[in-house]
Amino acid sequence: MKTLYILFFFLNPSFFFFGQQNKICFTIDDLPVVNYGISDTNFQKNIFSKMIISFNKNKIPAIGFVNEHKLYTNDTLNSFQTQLLNQWVTNGYELGNHTFSHIDYNSSNLKEYTTDLERGELITKEILTQNHQCLKYFRHPFLHVGNTKGKADSLTEYLAKKGYIIAPVTFDSDDYIFASAYQKAYVKNDTLILKQIGKDYITHLQSKIHFYEKQSNTLFGRNIRHILLLHANLLNADYMDTIAKLFIDSQYDFINLDKAIKDELYKTEITVYGRWGISWIDKWALSKGYTKDFFKDEPTIPVYIENYK
C-alpha cells in the first residue's frame, strides 16, 4: 500500500504544489464600513471590531479595499474613520484602493476615473506608510473593468504604470443583497427575519462554494486559488465566524492576496468585454466560448430577500 501512495505522488506532481487543501483569500470591499445610513459610531465600530476579531481568531489574512470619501464628514477628515483604518492595519491586515467615491467606470471616462482613483489613495497610503506597508492593490468598483477592450486596456496600462496590481474576484458571494435586507430587519428589530436571513445567507454561500469549484474544475481541471468578495457590513460582521467555519469544513486554507494571484491560472486571457460586473471565473468561461448552460446551476437568491422592505 505504501508503494502505491509513493507512486501516486510521483505521477501527480501538482499534488505537491497545490496540496490537498483548497485555498481562498478573503477580500473586504467598501471600508471602513457599509453602514446603510446609520452614522452612529458605536454601530460602525461594532461592525469593524467584530470582523477583525473573527479574522484574528480564524487566522484569516484579509485585505480591505477603501473608499476614502467615507473618511470625510462635510469635506472634513473624520478622525474616527481614520482610526478604524489604523486599527485594521495595526492588526496586521492589508489595505487596497477602491477609488475615492466608488466611481463606475461604465459611466465615466478614463480621466474622470483615474482622477477619482488617485484621490482615493492619499489617506490610505499615509496610514500604510506609517505602519511600514505600501499600497499596491486596486479593486474595480462594481467589478467594472471596462466595457470595451480599448477602455479596459487603457485602465490596465494606467494601473501598471502607477504600480498597482489588479485584485480579481473569482468567488462572488452576493452578500450585498442579503446585507441590505438584513440591515432593514435590524432597524425594525425583527429578530425572526434576522435569523432567517443569516441562515439563508450561509446556505447560499455553501451552494456557491460547490458552484465555483465545479466551474473551476470544468474550465481548468482543478480548483483555482479563489478570491472571495465580501463587504464590510453588519451581516458579515455577525456571521464571519460562521463563514470561516464554512470554508474550513470545505477543506480550505486561508491565504493572502499575494499568494492567491501566484496561481498561474490568473494569467488566463480575457477576450470578452461588456457592462457586466462578474467574477473572473465567468469572464474566463465567456472568453473560452462557454454559453449560458455553463451558468445555469448558479445558486439563486430567495425571493423574499430581494423583496424585503
DRENSETOR-76866 format. One record per atom (N, C-alpha, C): y negated, z, x negated; residue in one letter. Coordinates in pm, whole numbers, padded with zeros to 5 digits, always signed. Atoms other than C-alpha are relative to their C-alpha. Example, Ala and Ser with C-alpha at 12.3 -4.5 7.8 and 13.67 -1.06 7.14 Angstrom:
REM residues 2
+00119+00000-00089A+00450+00780-01230A-00120+00000-00090A+00119-00006+00082S+00106+00714-01367S-00109+00073+00077S
END
This chain:
REM residues 309
+00121+00000-00083M+00000+00000+00000M-00126+00000-00086M+00115-00006+00090K-00242+00089-00283K-00030-00137-00059K+00015+00134+00057T-00181-00256-00435T-00068-00093+00099T+00060+00085-00102L-00275-00420-00105L-00150+00027+00013L+00143-00033-00006Y-00609-00232-00093Y-00075-00060-00117Y+00065+00056+00119I-00691-00336-00450I-00014-00151+00012I+00005+00145-00018L-00604-00697-00369L-00108-00038+00100L+00103+00028-00101F-00829-00683-00060F-00139+00004-00062F+00131-00014+00062F-01126-00564-00266F-00032-00118-00091F+00024+00111+00092F-01084-00838-00526F-00021-00131+00076F+00015+00122-00078L-01051-01106-00259L-00125+00001+00088L+00120-00014-00082N-01362-00975-00080N-00112+00065-00080N+00102-00058+00087P-01632-00925-00343P-00124+00047+00076P+00118-00041-00076S-01900-00898-00076S+00014+00143+00050S-00023-00138-00044F-01738-00568+00022F-00074+00098-00091F+00063-00091+00095F-01874-00409-00294F-00152-00002+00016F+00145+00012-00005F-02227-00542-00246F-00057+00063+00127F+00055-00047-00126F-02275-00462+00119F+00062+00131+00046F-00065-00125-00037G-02030-00173+00151G+00050-00005+00143G-00053-00007-00135Q-01862-00064+00469Q-00110+00027+00102Q+00103-00041-00094Q-02180+00071+00623Q-00093-00115+00035Q+00110+00086-00040N-02429-00131+00823N-00130+00063-00053N+00127-00049+00053K-02791-00099+00710K-00112-00029+00099K+00116+00024-00087I-03111-00056+00909I-00123+00071-00055I+00129-00056+00037C-03477+00004+00833C-00080+00027+00128C+00084-00036-00114F-03697+00187+01086F-00146-00033-00034F+00143+00029+00015T-04047+00040+01118T-00071+00041+00128T+00073-00057-00113I-04307+00202+01343I-00137-00067+00009I+00127+00071-00016D-04595-00009+01475D-00104+00083+00075D+00116-00051-00074D-04942+00085+01603D-00032+00146-00032D+00044-00133+00042L-05005+00401+01400L-00152+00010+00006L-00073-00126+00000P-05142+00659+01426P+00086+00025+00124P-00074-00033-00121V-05035+00692+01793V-00032-00101+00110V+00021+00074-00125V-04986+00481+02105V-00014+00105+00109V+00023-00115-00089N-05146+00729+02345N-00021-00038+00146N+00019+00048-00137Y-05190+00513+02658Y-00118+00071+00068Y+00123-00053-00057G-05538+00653+02706G-00013+00151+00000G+00010-00146+00006I-05459+01021+02651I-00061+00038-00134I+00072-00027+00125S-05717+01136+02395S+00021+00141-00052S-00023-00139+00041D-05603+01499+02377D+00068+00005-00137D-00051-00001+00137T-05546+01576+02009T+00135+00071-00011T-00129-00070+00004N-05259+01819+02074N+00113-00091+00045N-00098+00098-00048F-05076+01549+02268F+00035-00099-00111F-00023+00099+00105Q-05121+01298+01986Q+00070+00063-00121Q-00061-00069+00113K-05033+01549+01716K+00148+00028+00027K-00138-00027-00038N-04715+01637+01905N+00088-00123-00020N-00074+00125+00019I-04603+01273+01909I+00024-00025-00149I-00007+00031+00142F-04679+01227+01542F+00092+00096-00074F-00079-00101+00071S-04523+01551+01424S+00147-00009+00036S-00139+00014-00042K-04206+01500+01628K+00070-00113-00076K-00059+00113+00072M-04147+01163+01464M+00029+00038-00145M-00017-00037+00141I-04198+01300+01113I+00112+00101-00017I-00107-00101+00007I-03974+01600+01177I+00137-00066+00013I-00127+00070-00019S-03700+01369+01300S+00037-00086-00120S-00027+00081+00119F-03735+01132+01005F+00045+00088-00117F-00040-00093+00106N-03716+01426+00765N+00143+00050+00022N-00131-00057-00034K-03415+01574+00942K+00112-00102-00020K-00104+00103+00003N-03223+01246+00959N-00006-00089-00125N+00013+00074+00126K-03334+01119+00616K-00022-00150+00025K+00036+00138-00034I-03490+00803+00759I-00126-00038-00078I+00119+00039+00080P-03727+00633+00507P-00087-00101+00075P+00074+00088-00090A-03957+00490+00775A-00128-00052-00064A+00132+00053+00036I-04265+00274+00729I-00078-00019+00128I+00086+00015-00116G-04557+00278+00970G-00108-00104-00023G+00101+00105+00010F-04796-00010+01040F-00124+00040+00081F+00122-00062-00052V-05157+00089+01106V-00093-00102+00063V+00116+00069-00059N-05422-00045+01344N-00120+00090-00024N+00105-00092+00043E-05731+00100+01181E-00110+00023+00103E+00102-00028-00102H-05952+00068+01489H+00029+00133+00069H-00036-00129-00060K-05762+00375+01613K-00051+00119-00081K+00051-00107+00085L-05913+00574+01328L-00145+00033+00030L+00143-00016-00029Y-06262+00547+01479Y-00023+00046+00144Y+00050-00038-00132T-06440+00709+01772T-00147-00039+00007T+00138+00050-00010N-06755+00523+01876N-00054-00042-00136N+00038+00055+00131D-06767+00349+01536D-00013+00105-00110D+00003-00106+00100T-06743+00684+01354T+00144+00036-00038T-00134-00033+00046L-06440+00761+01140L+00039+00138+00051L-00050-00124-00059N-06235+01030+01313N+00095+00068-00098N-00078-00069+00103S-06104+01283+01062S+00138+00043+00050S-00131-00037-00055F-05824+01391+01297F+00100-00113-00017F-00090+00115+00010Q-05677+01040+01298Q+00038-00027-00145Q-00033+00022+00141T-05701+01002+00921T+00092+00110-00054T-00090-00109+00041Q-05535+01342+00879Q+00144-00028+00042Q-00135+00038-00043L-05239+01210+01079L+00063-00095-00101L-00053+00095+00099L-05200+00922+00835L+00028+00069-00133L-00025-00077+00123N-05233+01161+00542N+00129+00080+00012N-00123-00075-00024Q-04958+01373+00696Q+00122-00091-00016Q-00109+00099+00011W-04739+01063+00719W+00034-00027-00146W-00020+00038+00140V-04788+00969+00355V+00047+00118-00084V-00039-00117+00080T-04760+01321+00212T+00143+00044+00030T-00140-00026-00030N-04423+01347+00385N+00093-00106-00060N-00081+00096+00074G-04308+01052+00178G+00022-00133+00067G-00021+00123-00074Y-04341+00766+00425Y-00107-00105-00034Y+00087+00110+00038E-04496+00426+00363E-00090-00043+00116E+00090+00060-00098L-04784+00254+00542L-00017-00148-00028L+00027+00142+00012G-04845-00113+00608G-00118-00039+00087G+00115+00052-00074N-05125-00326+00753N+00048-00072+00126N-00033+00063-00129H-05105-00424+01122H-00127-00058+00063H+00136+00046-00034T-05465-00560+01134T-00084+00115+00055T+00092-00102-00049F-05770-00367+01246F+00016+00021+00151F+00011-00011-00146S-05771-00445+01618S+00124-00048+00074S-00122+00056-00061H-05414-00569+01680H-00031-00139+00056H+00045+00133-00040I-05557-00920+01696I+00120-00094+00018I-00106+00096-00032D-05345-01201+01841D-00029-00132-00072D+00020+00124+00076Y-05304-01498+01604Y+00005-00122+00091Y-00005+00112-00093N-05225-01722+01900N-00137-00028+00062N+00129+00012-00067S-05576-01659+02035S-00118+00001-00097S+00106-00003+00100S-05772-01669+01710S+00028-00103-00108S-00022+00092+00112N-05825-01896+01411N+00025+00081-00127N-00037-00068+00125L-05732-01815+01052L-00114+00088-00052L+00112-00079+00052K-06083-01696+00955K-00018+00128+00080K+00015-00118-00085E-06113-01460+01253E+00113+00100-00028E-00118-00085+00017Y-05763-01329+01197Y-00002+00073-00134Y-00002-00061+00133T-05791-01268+00823T-00117+00097-00020T+00112-00094+00005T-06133-01103+00865T+00042+00133+00062T-00048-00120-00066D-05974-00857+01106D+00108+00069-00084D-00107-00053+00087L-05676-00815+00873L-00060+00077-00117L+00062-00066+00116E-05898-00728+00577E-00074+00127+00043E+00067-00120-00051R-06098-00484+00787R+00103+00111+00028R-00105-00095-00033G-05767-00319+00876G+00073+00061-00117G-00069-00054+00117E-05671-00232+00521E-00081+00105-00076E+00091-00079+00082L-05967-00027+00400L+00042+00147-00011L-00034-00143+00001I-05875+00329+00500I+00145+00020-00043I-00142-00010+00038T-05502+00272+00464T+00016-00009-00151T-00006+00013+00146K-05549+00158+00105K-00048+00128-00068K+00058-00121+00059E-05763+00461+00029E+00099+00117+00008E-00097-00109-00018I-05506+00704+00170I+00121-00019-00090I-00116+00027+00085L-05220+00535-00014L-00034+00022-00147L+00041-00016+00140T-05412+00528-00343T-00009+00147-00038T+00011-00144+00025Q-05487+00899-00316Q+00137+00065-00016Q-00136-00054+00008N-05111+00955-00285N+00090-00084-00092N-00070+00075+00104H-05016+00721-00572H+00096-00104+00059H-00073+00110-00060Q-04890+00446-00343Q-00093-00120+00010Q+00082+00120-00018C-05006+00091-00281C+00036-00068+00132C-00020+00073-00125L-05045-00126+00027L+00060-00136-00031L-00063+00128+00033K-04803-00418+00016K+00061-00074+00119K-00066+00065-00113Y-04655-00489+00361Y-00096-00030+00114Y+00078+00041-00116F-04805-00673+00657F+00095-00033+00116F-00077+00031-00122R-04670-00689+01014R-00091-00071+00099R+00079+00075-00098H-04799-00953+01259H-00002+00072+00135H+00005-00050-00136P-04924-00805+01587P+00068-00097+00097P-00075+00077-00100F-04708-00924+01879F+00110-00087-00062F-00092+00086+00076L-04485-01084+01610L-00042-00146+00009L+00053+00136-00007H-04708-01391+01648H-00037-00046-00141H+00019+00042+00139V-04684-01566+01311V-00076-00132-00011V+00062+00133+00000G-04846-01896+01413G+00079-00093+00089G-00072+00081-00097N-04760-02131+01696N+00024-00143-00045N-00033+00128+00062T-04751-02437+01469T+00035+00026-00146T-00038-00016+00140K-04610-02490+01123K-00124+00011-00088K+00121-00003+00080G-04955-02557+00983G-00072+00134+00008G+00068-00128-00018K-05103-02242+01129K+00079+00114-00065K-00084-00102+00061A-04807-02030+01018A-00007-00008-00153A+00004+00017+00145D-04812-02177+00667D-00133+00047-00059D+00132-00041+00049S-05186-02116+00630S-00008+00152-00015S+00003-00146+00006L-05145-01746+00710L+00095+00053-00106L-00097-00044+00101T-04836-01709+00493T-00055-00018-00141T+00060+00025+00131E-05019-01864+00197E-00111+00102-00028E+00106-00098+00016Y-05317-01634+00253Y+00059+00137-00035Y-00063-00130+00024L-05092-01325+00266L+00058+00008-00141L-00058+00003+00134A-04915-01429-00053A-00109+00015-00106A+00110-00010+00095K-05247-01470-00235K-00057+00142-00004K+00050-00138-00009K-05351-01123-00116K+00102+00101-00054K-00103-00090+00052G-05025-00979-00250G+00080+00071+00108G-00073-00061-00110Y-04885-00893+00092Y+00142-00058+00012Y-00135+00042-00035I-04516-00909+00181I+00012+00012+00151I-00017-00002-00146I-04442-01002+00543I+00118+00091+00036I-00105-00089-00050A-04241-00738+00730A+00064-00063+00123A-00066+00064-00114P-03994-00924+00954P+00056+00104+00097P-00072-00084-00095V-03815-00783+01258V+00126-00075+00041V-00124+00062-00050T-03451-00854+01339T+00054+00072+00122T-00050-00082-00109F-03398-00579+01595F-00118+00045+00084F+00110-00033-00090D-03649-00570+01882D+00054+00093+00109D-00054-00103-00089S-03596-00253+02086S-00049-00009+00144S+00064+00003-00132D-03816-00342+02388D-00058+00136+00038D+00039-00138-00030D-03935+00018+02358D-00132+00011+00075D+00132-00011-00061Y-04291-00053+02470Y+00006-00010+00153Y-00014+00013-00145I-04172-00147+02820I+00050+00133+00059I-00050-00131-00042F-03971+00174+02858F-00108+00107-00019F+00100-00103+00034A-04252+00374+02695A-00114+00003+00100A+00107+00005-00098S-04512+00258+02945S+00040+00075+00127S-00050-00071-00119A-04300+00380+03238A+00015+00149-00029A-00022-00140+00039Y-04215+00700+03051Y-00131+00077-00001Y+00131-00065+00005Q-04582+00779+02995Q-00053+00027+00141Q+00045-00018-00138K-04661+00727+03363K+00073+00116+00067K-00079-00110-00056A-04378+00962+03460A-00045+00134-00060A+00049-00121+00067Y-04508+01214+03206Y-00129+00050+00065Y+00128-00036-00062V-04857+01208+03358V+00024+00058+00139V-00033-00048-00135K-04704+01259+03704K+00084+00127-00002K-00092-00113+00014N-04480+01537+03568N+00127-00023+00082N-00121+00039-00073D-04188+01350+03724D+00120+00014-00093D-00103-00029+00100T-03914+01516+03519T+00130-00075+00027T-00123+00072-00034L-03630+01346+03705L-00004-00143-00053L+00015+00137+00049I-03761+00998+03628I-00009-00004-00152I+00009-00007+00147L-03846+01100+03271L+00139-00001-00062L-00136-00008+00054K-03482+01189+03206K+00075-00131+00022K-00070+00126-00030Q-03357+00872+03374Q-00048-00113-00092Q+00054+00103+00090I-03590+00650+03170I+00054+00020-00141I-00053-00027+00133G-03484+00822+02848G+00146-00039-00013G-00143+00033+00000K-03116+00784+02935K+00021-00151-00002K-00015+00147-00007D-03155+00415+03024D-00052-00068-00127D+00051+00053+00127Y-03357+00352+02708Y+00107+00007-00109Y-00104-00015+00101I-03080+00486+02486I+00118-00094+00029I-00106+00094-00038T-02820+00285+02680T-00039-00142-00038T+00051+00133+00035H-03037-00024+02630H+00009-00023-00151H-00006+00013+00146L-03062+00040+02255L+00144-00019-00048L-00140+00013+00038Q-02687+00081+02230Q+00050-00142+00027Q-00038+00139-00032S-02637-00255+02402S-00065-00098-00096S+00070+00087+00095K-02896-00409+02171K+00068-00001-00137K-00072-00006+00128I-02704-00289+01864I+00115-00100+00002I-00114+00091-00010H-02395-00476+01980H-00047-00146+00007H+00051+00136-00016F-02603-00781+02076F-00047-00059-00132F+00052+00054+00126Y-02783-00818+01742Y+00108-00009-00108Y-00114+00014+00093E-02464-00752+01546E+00076-00128+00029E-00071+00123-00039K-02296-01031+01742K-00080-00123-00041K+00085+00114+00038Q-02591-01266+01688Q+00005-00025-00151Q+00000+00013+00145S-02600-01196+01316S+00133-00055-00050S-00132+00048+00042N-02227-01250+01278N+00023-00145+00039N-00011+00141-00042T-02247-01577+01472T-00079-00089-00095T+00086+00080+00085L-02533-01703+01255L+00046-00003-00146L-00019-00015+00144F-02425-01574+00914F+00140+00046-00042F-00134-00047+00035G-02069-01445+00933G+00005+00146-00042G+00005-00143+00030R-02182-01088+00870R-00127+00059+00060R+00117-00068-00054N-02433-00830+00984N-00110+00010-00105N+00113-00006+00092I-02775-00859+00822I-00045+00145-00017I+00068-00129+00012R-02963-00559+00689R-00117-00002+00098R+00094+00011-00111H-03157-00504+01008H-00131+00074-00023H+00130-00066-00002I-03524-00416+01050I-00035+00024+00146I+00021-00043-00139L-03588-00222+01371L-00148+00018+00029L+00139-00017-00045L-03919-00240+01557L-00006+00109+00107L+00032-00104-00095L-04033+00079+01729L-00151+00020+00000L+00142-00031-00005H-04376+00210+01828H-00021+00151+00001H+00031-00143+00011A-04547+00546+01776A-00043+00054+00135A+00030-00044-00136N-04523+00657+02138N+00079+00126+00037N-00063-00124-00046L-04413+00963+02338L+00150-00016+00017L-00143+00023-00023L-04077+00812+02433L+00079+00010-00130L-00073-00003+00128N-03971+00754+02073N-00009+00136-00067N+00013-00135+00056A-04106+01093+01966A+00102+00094+00063A-00094-00088-00070D-03895+01265+02230D+00146-00034-00029D-00139+00044+00013Y-03582+01060+02156Y+00038-00047-00141Y-00029+00052+00134M-03599+00989+01782M+00130+00056-00056M-00128-00056+00046D-03312+01227+01703D+00117-00072+00066D-00106+00070-00073T-03102+01057+01970T+00016-00143-00050T-00005+00136+00055I-03194+00713+01836I+00069+00000-00136I-00063-00012+00132A-03096+00824+01485A+00151+00018+00014A-00144-00026-00021K-02761+00955+01610K+00070-00125+00050K-00057+00124-00052L-02702+00630+01796L+00038-00095-00114L-00028+00089+00113F-02725+00433+01472F+00103+00061-00096F-00100-00067+00085I-02529+00691+01272I+00140-00019+00059I-00129+00018-00067D-02248+00673+01529D+00048-00143-00005D-00035+00142+00011S-02259+00294+01495S+00018-00043-00145S-00030+00024+00143Q-02196+00329+01119Q-00113-00067-00075Q+00116+00052+00071Y-02548+00254+01000Y-00053+00101-00102Y+00077-00075+00098D-02716+00379+00683D-00147-00034+00019D+00143+00022-00008F-03094+00419+00688F-00054-00038-00137F+00054+00048+00127I-03275+00221+00417I-00149-00031+00018I+00142+00035-00009N-03637+00145+00332N-00017-00152+00007N+00027+00143-00020L-03805-00192+00380L+00026-00080-00127L-00027+00069+00127D-03780-00282+00012D+00146-00043-00009D-00143+00030+00008K-03401-00261+00028K+00045-00096+00109K-00041+00086-00111A-03376-00432+00365A-00025-00148-00031A+00034+00142+00019I-03556-00752+00265I+00063-00059-00126I-00075+00055+00112K-03347-00784-00050K+00126-00074+00046K-00110+00078-00056D-03076-00917+00178D-00037-00148-00010D+00029+00141+00024E-03056-01285+00081E-00019-00079+00129E+00013+00073-00126L-03039-01385+00448L-00144-00009+00047L+00141+00009-00037Y-03412-01318+00481Y-00067-00125-00059Y+00051+00126+00055K-03461-01637+00280K+00033-00118+00092K-00037+00107-00093T-03316-01836+00572T-00124-00068+00055T+00118+00077-00039E-03558-02115+00663E-00025+00005+00151E+00044+00011-00139I-03753-02110+00988I-00071-00133+00016I+00054+00136-00016T-03833-02459+01117T-00058-00024+00140T+00054+00016-00135V-03942-02397+01477V-00113+00099+00021V+00118-00085-00021Y-04271-02254+01598Y-00041-00009+00147Y+00046-00004-00138G-04416-02151+01932G-00088+00122+00020G+00090-00111-00030R-04634-01895+02105R+00074+00131+00020R-00081-00119-00026W-04347-01651+02138W-00015+00108-00108W-00010-00111+00094G-04317-01309+01977G+00144+00048+00000G-00143-00026-00001I-03948-01295+01897I+00049+00044-00137I-00056-00048+00127S-03722-01150+01630S+00034-00116-00092S-00038+00101+00098W-03635-01334+01313W+00140-00053+00027W-00135+00046-00039I-03273-01349+01433I-00013-00115+00099I+00019+00105-00100D-03393-01552+01731D-00062-00126-00062D+00063+00116+00065K-03612-01774+01512K+00101-00079-00083K-00102+00068+00079W-03323-01847+01279W+00098-00075+00089W-00093+00065-00093A-03099-01928+01574A-00059-00130+00053A+00066+00120-00049L-03352-02174+01717L-00011-00105-00111L+00011+00092+00113S-03400-02326+01371S+00133-00066-00033S-00133+00055+00024K-03025-02377+01343K+00050-00085+00116K-00034+00087-00111G-03023-02562+01674G+00076+00067+00114G-00066-00069-00110Y-02874-02293+01896Y-00084-00010+00127Y+00068+00014-00128T-02959-02327+02265T+00000+00132+00076T+00015-00122-00080K-03017-02079+02547K+00131+00077+00017K-00128-00069-00012D-02643-02000+02564D+00015+00109-00105D-00009-00097+00108F-02683-01814+02235F-00064+00133+00039F+00078-00119-00036F-02922-01568+02400F+00040+00059+00136F-00028-00036-00139K-02756-01532+02740K+00048+00143+00019K-00053-00136-00013D-02595-01193+02668D-00100+00108-00041D+00098-00102+00041E-02918-01022+02563E-00018+00103+00111E+00012-00104-00103P-02943-00686+02742P-00133-00009+00075P+00119+00006-00083T-03189-00678+03030T-00053+00141+00029T+00066-00129-00028I-03433-00403+03124I+00013+00028+00149I-00012-00034-00142P-03370-00217+03453P-00128-00034+00077P+00114+00045-00079V-03597-00350+03728V-00096+00115+00028V+00089-00111-00035Y-03729-00005+03817Y-00094+00038-00115Y+00084-00029+00116I-03862+00036+03460I-00125-00090+00000I+00112+00095+00003E-04077-00276+03479E-00092+00016+00121E+00080-00013-00122N-04197-00195+03831N-00057+00139+00022N+00043-00138-00021Y-04267+00174+03784Y-00152+00011-00009Y+00146-00014-00005K-04625+00262+03878K-00041+00145-00020K
END
